[in-house]
Amino acid sequence: MRKAAALVAAMALALAGCARGPLEETAAELGDVRSGIVDLSVVATAAGGERTGFRIQGPFAMPEGEGLPDADLTYTRYVGTAEDTFGFVSTGDAAFLRVGRQAYRLPDDRIAAMRGSEDAGRRGPFSGLDLDDWVPEAEVVASPDNADTETVSGELDVVTAVNDMLAIARDYGGVDRADIEGDDAEQLRRAVREARLELVTGKEDRILRSLVVTVDFGREPPEGFRRALEGLTGVNFTLQLRLAEPNSDVSVEAPANALPYERLGR
């Protein structure tokens, strides 16, 4: 009898160890998202209120085979009190940069990295979000304004989170920054005064509703961080991700009267 009880207890512990938490379950669902409407922003705010960073908004669909993605994205860059906005349009066959009302067709050498591959599998651009690695100890509570969702919060591993989001931004073709590693990563961790994550996810479907990351630096962030994230120089850093209409159909038409890329700036 004692052996049977011990066996049951051991099985229970094993099953508990295999159970996935809401962060891991939400990350798993994000990995299967191959299309939708994305709203991703990375912004740093200085003590005087000036900000630097970027925001990516719009519909997207990952490529099948060796084609390009389908996307109609708006990129906004924040520099001080100014904003610079341009568009990225991709039809699966060709890609364009939109400046104001004029579109310019991107040459092959600028879009080669955006193409899919036959052996890349069918994982979406968010499959690299290992959310359970972002927050070693998470607190889960019911969302006060929606009985169907839960809110997950906790202290953030800022280096892991930033590198994951940089990888996503690179997938969209508008941000090309290397990961923060080595001495830069250690300097970043030491410079952080407080870093928090708050995620809202469905109780049953585990589909992401929103993700907000806030980082408070006791002083200016290290050079490696500023270099990786568009030269950010603020003391407060906010990252937000929202995803609507996951795995919906996305169809994008080529802009009319597009000019060759070489005409840009003339």
Buried (B, 14 or more C-beta within 10 A) or exposed (E): EEEEEEEEEEEEEEEEEEEEBBBBBBBBBBBBBBBBBBBBBBBBBBEEEBBBBBBBBBBBBBBEEEBBBBBBBBBBBBBEEEEEEBBBBBBBEBBBBBEEEBBBBBEEEEBEEBBBEEEEEEBBBBBBBBBBBBBEEBEBEEBEEEEEBBBBBBBBBBBBBBBBBBBBBBBBBBBEBEBBEEEBBBBBEEBBEEBBBBBBBBBEEBBBBBBBBBBEBEEBBBEBBBBBBBBBBBBBBBBBBBBEEBEEEBEBEBBEEBBEBEEEEE
